[in-house]
Amino acid sequence: MYGEYYCPFINYSGNICGRSCMREEGCSIHWKYVIKLTNKPLIPCSDCGKLTRSASGRCPTHIRGFYVSKYYHKLRTAFEHSSKA
């Protein structure tokens, strides 16, 4: 069955989904995701300036450092709380 639209979703690799679909928003897999993305603003990455919709404000290249520092902070605060008790 062929739809009259093609899915406009762009993967992280830069490829367009391109599946035929009946919705203008996208195929059955991506249509809710496309609507959710349109509601999020694009903000520049805090390290390189590349536009991203990430809640942390970092692009996929620099997000690892954010989570590593968050993990170390979590360990440090847990250690401080356990040493005080």
Rosetta silent file (secondary structure, phi, psi, omega in degrees, C-alpha in Angstrom):
SEQUENCE: MYGEYYCPFINYSGNICGRSCMREEGCSIHWKYVIKLTNKPLIPCSDCGKLTRSASGRCPTHIRGFYVSKYYHKLRTAFEHSSKA
SCORE:     score description
SCORE:     0.000 S_00000001
   1 L     0.000  130.394 -178.309    0.000    0.000    0.000 S_00000001
   2 L  -110.133  136.526  176.975    1.398    3.349   -1.006 S_00000001
   3 L   -93.247  171.684 -179.731    0.597    6.634    0.684 S_00000001
   4 L   -91.648   -5.984  178.834    0.489   10.000   -0.932 S_00000001
   5 E  -119.086  164.246  173.123    3.167   11.455    1.392 S_00000001
   6 E  -120.352  143.131 -176.834    6.744   10.548    2.278 S_00000001
   7 L   -66.787  123.915 -177.575    8.117   10.634    5.819 S_00000001
   8 L   -87.675    4.303 -174.397   10.241   13.792    6.297 S_00000001
   9 L   -63.126  132.021  178.215   12.057   12.489    9.415 S_00000001
  10 E  -106.533  120.327  179.539   15.835   13.010    9.307 S_00000001
  11 L   -70.346  168.549  178.358   17.868   10.424   11.251 S_00000001
  12 L   -63.599  -24.719  178.225   20.935   11.361   13.303 S_00000001
  13 L   -77.526   -9.819  179.192   23.081   10.050   10.451 S_00000001
  14 L    98.965   -2.444  179.309   21.506   12.652    8.153 S_00000001
  15 L   -84.807  144.650  176.901   19.426   10.221    6.079 S_00000001
  16 E   -88.189  139.458 -179.312   15.754   10.917    5.426 S_00000001
  17 L   -58.440  -57.916  172.977   13.330    8.106    6.369 S_00000001
  18 L    74.041    7.233  178.197   11.397    8.441    3.108 S_00000001
  19 L   -68.824  145.138  176.842    8.796    5.718    3.830 S_00000001
  20 E   -73.645  143.312 -176.245    5.457    6.245    2.122 S_00000001
  21 E  -151.492  167.362 -179.786    2.722    7.234    4.558 S_00000001
  22 L   -94.949  -15.768  179.559   -0.803    8.565    4.783 S_00000001
  23 L   -98.783  145.078  175.921    0.022   11.440    7.181 S_00000001
  24 L   -70.854  -27.965 -177.691    1.776   14.613    6.151 S_00000001
  25 L   -70.398  -28.204 -179.713    3.622   14.578    9.519 S_00000001
  26 L   149.670 -177.826 -178.109    5.388   11.276    8.798 S_00000001
  27 L   -73.606  177.891 -175.765    5.205    7.492    8.846 S_00000001
  28 L   -63.878  -21.965 -179.837    3.673    5.410   11.632 S_00000001
  29 L   -85.401  -41.007 -168.709    7.000    5.302   13.482 S_00000001
  30 L  -104.395   -6.762 -170.369    8.056    8.953   13.292 S_00000001
  31 H   -64.162  -39.278  178.059    4.910   11.124   13.119 S_00000001
  32 H   -70.300  -34.744 -179.677    4.638   11.774   16.880 S_00000001
  33 H   -65.893  -39.806 -179.678    8.382   12.403   17.096 S_00000001
  34 H   -65.497  -40.976  178.672    8.242   15.024   14.337 S_00000001
  35 H   -65.855  -41.143  179.462    5.405   16.859   16.113 S_00000001
  36 H   -64.634  -37.645  179.756    7.281   16.728   19.430 S_00000001
  37 H   -67.673  -33.917 -178.278   10.433   18.112   17.789 S_00000001
  38 H   -68.076  -22.914  179.164    8.612   21.070   16.284 S_00000001
  39 H   -82.349  -18.793 -179.710    7.576   22.183   19.773 S_00000001
  40 L   -89.709  134.453  178.700   11.182   22.183   21.099 S_00000001
  41 L   -77.974  150.442  173.591   13.334   25.231   20.323 S_00000001
  42 L   -83.748  128.557  177.240   16.757   24.893   18.716 S_00000001
  43 E  -125.086  149.481  179.562   19.517   26.171   20.988 S_00000001
  44 E   -73.745  145.527  176.581   23.260   26.363   20.236 S_00000001
  45 L   -62.118  139.651 -177.812   25.590   23.809   21.839 S_00000001
  46 L   -70.883  -16.396 -179.814   27.432   25.296   24.798 S_00000001
  47 L   -99.104  -47.489 -172.874   30.762   23.919   23.473 S_00000001
  48 L  -115.789  -13.768  179.123   30.721   24.240   19.677 S_00000001
  49 L    89.458   -1.279  177.802   27.648   26.321   18.797 S_00000001
  50 L   -68.001  138.929 -177.448   25.981   23.614   16.690 S_00000001
  51 E   -70.389  136.905 -178.398   22.172   23.791   16.955 S_00000001
  52 E  -147.027  159.788  175.292   20.563   21.132   19.160 S_00000001
  53 L  -110.420   14.168 -177.268   17.267   20.370   20.889 S_00000001
  54 L   -67.546  143.326  178.639   18.926   18.626   23.821 S_00000001
  55 L   -67.625  -27.740 -179.777   17.744   19.485   27.336 S_00000001
  56 L   -79.921  -16.832 -178.987   21.376   19.753   28.467 S_00000001
  57 L    83.945   19.316  178.769   22.205   22.267   25.741 S_00000001
  58 L  -125.391  148.619  179.525   24.937   20.127   24.174 S_00000001
  59 L   -77.753  167.934 -178.517   25.186   18.404   20.796 S_00000001
  60 L   -58.005  -27.010  178.917   25.646   14.589   20.486 S_00000001
  61 L   -69.224  -38.963 -174.242   29.418   15.040   20.156 S_00000001
  62 L  -101.986    0.495 -176.714   29.778   16.883   23.483 S_00000001
  63 H   -69.282  -27.256 -178.028   26.978   15.263   25.504 S_00000001
  64 H   -59.436  -44.098  179.161   29.284   12.529   26.847 S_00000001
  65 H   -61.451  -34.173  178.465   31.242   15.002   28.938 S_00000001
  66 H   -64.383  -47.066 -178.403   28.006   16.306   30.437 S_00000001
  67 H   -71.289  -34.012  177.215   26.892   12.873   31.610 S_00000001
  68 H   -64.794  -46.421  179.634   30.354   11.911   32.885 S_00000001
  69 H   -66.839  -34.492  176.355   30.600   15.066   34.997 S_00000001
  70 H   -64.631  -40.164  179.417   27.031   14.531   36.233 S_00000001
  71 H   -66.193  -44.570  178.654   27.929   10.946   37.245 S_00000001
  72 H   -63.114  -39.521  177.729   31.080   12.053   39.113 S_00000001
  73 H   -63.668  -39.909  177.871   29.101   14.752   40.932 S_00000001
  74 H   -62.722  -43.533  178.563   26.523   12.133   41.946 S_00000001
  75 H   -64.880  -41.614 -178.484   29.276    9.851   43.286 S_00000001
  76 H   -64.215  -44.636 -179.789   30.963   12.719   45.140 S_00000001
  77 H   -68.773  -34.429  177.286   27.766   13.849   46.860 S_00000001
  78 H   -66.372  -39.341  178.623   26.870   10.255   47.793 S_00000001
  79 H   -66.195  -42.511  179.938   30.358    9.803   49.298 S_00000001
  80 H   -64.385  -38.691  179.448   30.119   13.064   51.239 S_00000001
  81 H   -70.081  -35.965 -179.745   26.728   12.125   52.650 S_00000001
  82 H   -74.959  -30.451 -179.795   27.921    8.641   53.667 S_00000001
  83 H   -77.239  -24.682  178.452   31.099    9.980   55.321 S_00000001
  84 H   -77.071  -27.278 -176.057   29.120   12.499   57.402 S_00000001
  85 L   -80.976    0.000    0.000   26.784    9.846   58.792 S_00000001
